Amino acid sequence: RRTTTTTTTTVATAVATTTMTTVATARASFAHRAAHARAMARRGAEVTHAVAARARCGATRAMARRGAVVTRASAGFVLRNCGDKSMAHLDAPVPVPGDLEINQPKSVIGRQTSAAVNLPIEVPTVSGAHAMIDVVDGKVMVTDLTSTNGTFIDGEELLPGVPTQLLVGGEVIFGDEFLARFELVQQQVDAAK
């Protein structure tokens, strides 16, 4: 029994160390690519479609950092797909996910619509029940539901089961940075209507 316990502990430690190293590398790579894309866009350089998509995701945050003021009358939130729509990493093409309208206080993002999932992203790298979105007091909270490929807010991987606020202009990735990368935008209501 001691041998089994020691072996299990050693394997668990090795897996945890490998996972932490992989996550840290992925975070650094993601942050570097996003920063590079935004810098190129600011300089007016010619950029590929993929690079331009990454730069657009951060445009709202950049405006906020520069002190731009946007007056909004809230009617809800939308997750605007800002991924580059590349499918090279998949075995077969899939429909490109559109924008996701958050029109309920609680929503579940997953691979297919079901009794539990009301915001489908039909991409194989998205888990069956990937993440939950709660709108509480005008704040959007995202909780990873122990998804296989993780949920990231602004490049940081969420801990499963821990609600994390997604700010307007913030970026969330549901397991696939190419097809399931979204920017949170607040719907605007035309005051004249």
C-alpha positions, 0 to 999 in steps of 0.5 A: 500500500505504501508503494501505491501511495508513493507512486500515486503522489509522485504521478500527481505531483508530476502531472500538477507540475507539468500542468502549471508549466503548460498553463504559464507558457500558454498565458505568456504566449497569449499575452505576448501575441495580443500585445504585439497585435495591438502595437502593430494596429496602433502603428498602422502596420499591415496585419493579417486577419488573425492579428487584426482580430486580436487587436480589435478585442482590446480596442475597447479596453485601450479606449478606456485606458486613454480616458474615453467616456462612453455614455450607455443606457444598459439593456443587457450584454453581448459577447461579440466574437472577436476570434480570428475564425481559423479552423486549422487546429480542427479535424473538420470545419465547423460553423463559425460561432456568432455573437452571444446575447446575454439576456438572462440572469444565469446562462450556461455556455456549452457545445450544444443547446440542451436543458442546461445549456442556453448559449451554444458554441458548436466547436469541439474544443468547447466542453458540453457545459463549459462555463456559467455566466451570471449577471448580478447587479449589472456585473457579468460574472463568469465561472468555469465549470471544470471545462477540459480546455479552460476558460480565460479572462484577459489571458488569465485562466479561471479556477473552476467553480470560482466566479470572476468578473468580466468587465465591459471591453474585457475578453473571455476565451471558452477553450478555443482562442480562434473560434470562441474568443469574445469581447463583452460589450454592453448593448446600447439603447437609442434614447430617441426610441 
